[in-house]
Amino acid sequence: MSLFSKNQFVLWPKNKTVEIYSNKKDQNTASFDLNLLKEQTDQDLQSLSFYLKKNNIKNTSVLLSDDLVVVRSFVYDSKISSIEKKELLSLSQAFINFPIEAESLEYKLVNSGPKTIIRTTVYDLAKIKILKSNLARLNLKTSSFLPVSLALCSLINSFYQQEYFLVFPQGAKHYLLVLAKGKDVYLSTSLKGDSLDIQKTVNYSNLYFSTVTKKIFLPRDNAPEIISTTKMEKTPFDQSQIAQNFHQAPNLPLPVLATMVSPNDQNPDIMNIMETENNSQNNNPSSFIPPTSSPKKKNILPLIAVFVLTSALASILIWYVLNKSDSSSGEPESALAPTSVPEPTSAPIPTLAPVDKDLKISVLNATDINGQAGAFKAKLTELGFTDVAVGNSKETHKSNLVQTKKETLATFSAYFQDKLSDYFPADYQASLEDDSTYDLVFIVGTDLRQTSPSPSPSPALEESN
């Protein structure tokens, strides 16, 4: 039986208003200047409470806008059966503008050929808990909470089962962009403006599916200009016409319509996910959660000469310490070449300090070039590093940057400048906190294809903005 087959009312709370819809043919909508995502007094709730009692509304479905529930899909370049949640939390931080914790993130692993797609959904639990509190004070029972993006793809799935993009209007020059296939949402993001540049997202759709996704559904009225070098297959939709085709009132928005006509038996209920701890990804067949921000990048322009000098001195001092105990004469060796020797001898060659190959490393692509982070990961793999996560930087950079912790700056800058100076010239900053998840963060800001030859891109955990 459909989850919404008996529901006659849908409540849609927004930042400044709350809207109520019913499946009646007329007088089927009401709007209140009330923000249920903030704590409200009984007096504030009075007008809404009166409306609910007058219309005998005791049970409703609730739509959640996608700024409360954010969907992101990451791609791992090999088959995996598990992943640490803290790694997903770190990756998700770059795309979320609200605090997230382990319990606010759910995910599902999907094997796709040699790769693994990780569909994640992140919830703004703080606001959702306030919403539930306000609804309880209204004595309003909720049968389900459903994200707008998931409602939309449930409706589209009734007549189109392949992968597609959908642009849904959320206000003046404000749109929701959804990438989905069947009932599964792979990405949801908010975009603003008269024109929407979606090329980067189009490129990344190829990571999730076998080909680049070209199908895109657009509103027939006041559709934004779509900027993309890929020729998109545009299909306009008319919300009122679709509603009438389903024998519903023409003024029902598509997400509301979806809760009234589409079966959702296989879709999870956000309320259950929120209230159940330690949910396994196997119990979450259709993820729809939002992503925290990766560490803030400090916009500092360090003096390259200072780092070069520091690296050189550090290398010599480290060589001196490591070789001091090996002196056959028992006398300390000079860190500098001797001023005079009885006979010509070969001067000792300073060695780089050993670097732990089990370092936890993050590589972020800060350019518009697809696959940069994956290509650099391959380079690090050649050097023996195995724990390398890949993603996209929230900010765009024009030069390469390496972030380290303060105590490891000299060692890491010396090592990687020696190993990667031609391929990845970069500024090194001690800008990571001591408790940072990663020991090193490489931010790719230049076109690596213009430097020395590198392995073919193998993106892992990269995703679209």
WORA-V57485 format. One record per residue. N is the residue number from 1. RES is the residue in one small letter. SS is DSSP state (helix for helix, strand for strand, loop for the rest). Layout:
BEGIN
n: <N:N>
res: <RES:RES>
ss: <SS:SS>
END
This chain:
BEGIN
n: <1:2:3:4:5:6:7:8:9:10:11:12:13:14:15:16:17:18:19:20:21:22:23:24:25:26:27:28:29:30:31:32:33:34:35:36:37:38:39:40:41:42:43:44:45:46:47:48:49:50:51:52:53:54:55:56:57:58:59:60:61:62:63:64:65:66:67:68:69:70:71:72:73:74:75:76:77:78:79:80:81:82:83:84:85:86:87:88:89:90:91:92:93:94:95:96:97:98:99:100:101:102:103:104:105:106:107:108:109:110:111:112:113:114:115:116:117:118:119:120:121:122:123:124:125:126:127:128:129:130:131:132:133:134:135:136:137:138:139:140:141:142:143:144:145:146:147:148:149:150:151:152:153:154:155:156:157:158:159:160:161:162:163:164:165:166:167:168:169:170:171:172:173:174:175:176:177:178:179:180:181:182:183:184:185:186:187:188:189:190:191:192:193:194:195:196:197:198:199:200:201:202:203:204:205:206:207:208:209:210:211:212:213:214:215:216:217:218:219:220:221:222:223:224:225:226:227:228:229:230:231:232:233:234:235:236:237:238:239:240:241:242:243:244:245:246:247:248:249:250:251:252:253:254:255:256:257:258:259:260:261:262:263:264:265:266:267:268:269:270:271:272:273:274:275:276:277:278:279:280:281:282:283:284:285:286:287:288:289:290:291:292:293:294:295:296:297:298:299:300:301:302:303:304:305:306:307:308:309:310:311:312:313:314:315:316:317:318:319:320:321:322:323:324:325:326:327:328:329:330:331:332:333:334:335:336:337:338:339:340:341:342:343:344:345:346:347:348:349:350:351:352:353:354:355:356:357:358:359:360:361:362:363:364:365:366:367:368:369:370:371:372:373:374:375:376:377:378:379:380:381:382:383:384:385:386:387:388:389:390:391:392:393:394:395:396:397:398:399:400:401:402:403:404:405:406:407:408:409:410:411:412:413:414:415:416:417:418:419:420:421:422:423:424:425:426:427:428:429:430:431:432:433:434:435:436:437:438:439:440:441:442:443:444:445:446:447:448:449:450:451:452:453:454:455:456:457:458:459:460:461:462:463:464:465>
res: <m:s:l:f:s:k:n:q:f:v:l:w:p:k:n:k:t:v:e:i:y:s:n:k:k:d:q:n:t:a:s:f:d:l:n:l:l:k:e:q:t:d:q:d:l:q:s:l:s:f:y:l:k:k:n:n:i:k:n:t:s:v:l:l:s:d:d:l:v:v:v:r:s:f:v:y:d:s:k:i:s:s:i:e:k:k:e:l:l:s:l:s:q:a:f:i:n:f:p:i:e:a:e:s:l:e:y:k:l:v:n:s:g:p:k:t:i:i:r:t:t:v:y:d:l:a:k:i:k:i:l:k:s:n:l:a:r:l:n:l:k:t:s:s:f:l:p:v:s:l:a:l:c:s:l:i:n:s:f:y:q:q:e:y:f:l:v:f:p:q:g:a:k:h:y:l:l:v:l:a:k:g:k:d:v:y:l:s:t:s:l:k:g:d:s:l:d:i:q:k:t:v:n:y:s:n:l:y:f:s:t:v:t:k:k:i:f:l:p:r:d:n:a:p:e:i:i:s:t:t:k:m:e:k:t:p:f:d:q:s:q:i:a:q:n:f:h:q:a:p:n:l:p:l:p:v:l:a:t:m:v:s:p:n:d:q:n:p:d:i:m:n:i:m:e:t:e:n:n:s:q:n:n:n:p:s:s:f:i:p:p:t:s:s:p:k:k:k:n:i:l:p:l:i:a:v:f:v:l:t:s:a:l:a:s:i:l:i:w:y:v:l:n:k:s:d:s:s:s:g:e:p:e:s:a:l:a:p:t:s:v:p:e:p:t:s:a:p:i:p:t:l:a:p:v:d:k:d:l:k:i:s:v:l:n:a:t:d:i:n:g:q:a:g:a:f:k:a:k:l:t:e:l:g:f:t:d:v:a:v:g:n:s:k:e:t:h:k:s:n:l:v:q:t:k:k:e:t:l:a:t:f:s:a:y:f:q:d:k:l:s:d:y:f:p:a:d:y:q:a:s:l:e:d:d:s:t:y:d:l:v:f:i:v:g:t:d:l:r:q:t:s:p:s:p:s:p:s:p:a:l:e:e:s:n>
ss: <loop:loop:loop:loop:loop:loop:loop:loop:strand:strand:strand:strand:strand:loop:loop:loop:loop:strand:strand:strand:strand:strand:loop:loop:loop:loop:loop:loop:strand:strand:strand:strand:loop:loop:loop:loop:loop:loop:loop:loop:loop:loop:loop:loop:loop:helix:helix:helix:helix:helix:helix:helix:helix:helix:loop:loop:loop:loop:strand:strand:strand:strand:strand:strand:loop:loop:loop:loop:strand:strand:strand:strand:strand:strand:strand:strand:loop:loop:loop:loop:loop:loop:loop:loop:helix:helix:helix:helix:helix:helix:helix:helix:helix:helix:helix:loop:loop:loop:loop:loop:loop:helix:helix:helix:strand:strand:strand:strand:strand:strand:strand:strand:loop:loop:strand:strand:strand:strand:strand:strand:strand:strand:strand:loop:helix:helix:helix:helix:helix:helix:helix:helix:helix:helix:helix:helix:helix:loop:loop:loop:strand:strand:strand:strand:strand:strand:strand:helix:helix:helix:helix:helix:helix:helix:helix:helix:loop:loop:loop:loop:loop:loop:strand:strand:strand:strand:strand:strand:strand:strand:strand:loop:loop:strand:strand:strand:strand:strand:strand:strand:strand:loop:loop:strand:strand:strand:strand:strand:strand:strand:strand:strand:loop:loop:strand:strand:strand:loop:helix:helix:helix:helix:helix:helix:helix:helix:helix:helix:loop:loop:loop:loop:loop:loop:strand:strand:strand:strand:strand:loop:loop:loop:loop:loop:strand:strand:strand:loop:loop:loop:loop:loop:strand:strand:strand:strand:strand:loop:helix:helix:helix:helix:helix:helix:helix:loop:loop:loop:loop:loop:loop:loop:loop:helix:helix:helix:helix:helix:helix:helix:helix:loop:loop:loop:loop:loop:loop:loop:loop:helix:helix:helix:helix:helix:helix:loop:loop:loop:loop:loop:helix:helix:helix:loop:loop:loop:loop:loop:loop:loop:loop:loop:loop:loop:loop:loop:loop:loop:loop:loop:loop:loop:loop:helix:helix:helix:helix:helix:helix:helix:helix:helix:helix:helix:helix:helix:helix:helix:helix:helix:helix:helix:helix:helix:loop:loop:loop:loop:loop:loop:loop:loop:loop:loop:loop:loop:loop:loop:loop:loop:loop:loop:loop:loop:loop:loop:loop:loop:loop:loop:loop:loop:loop:loop:loop:loop:loop:loop:loop:loop:strand:strand:strand:strand:strand:loop:loop:loop:loop:loop:loop:helix:helix:helix:helix:helix:helix:helix:helix:helix:helix:helix:loop:loop:loop:loop:loop:strand:strand:strand:strand:strand:loop:loop:loop:loop:loop:loop:loop:loop:strand:strand:strand:strand:strand:helix:helix:helix:helix:helix:helix:helix:helix:helix:helix:helix:helix:helix:helix:helix:loop:loop:loop:loop:loop:loop:strand:strand:strand:strand:strand:strand:loop:loop:loop:loop:loop:loop:loop:strand:strand:strand:strand:strand:loop:loop:loop:helix:helix:helix:loop:loop:loop:loop:loop:loop:loop:loop:loop:loop:loop:strand:loop:loop:loop>
END
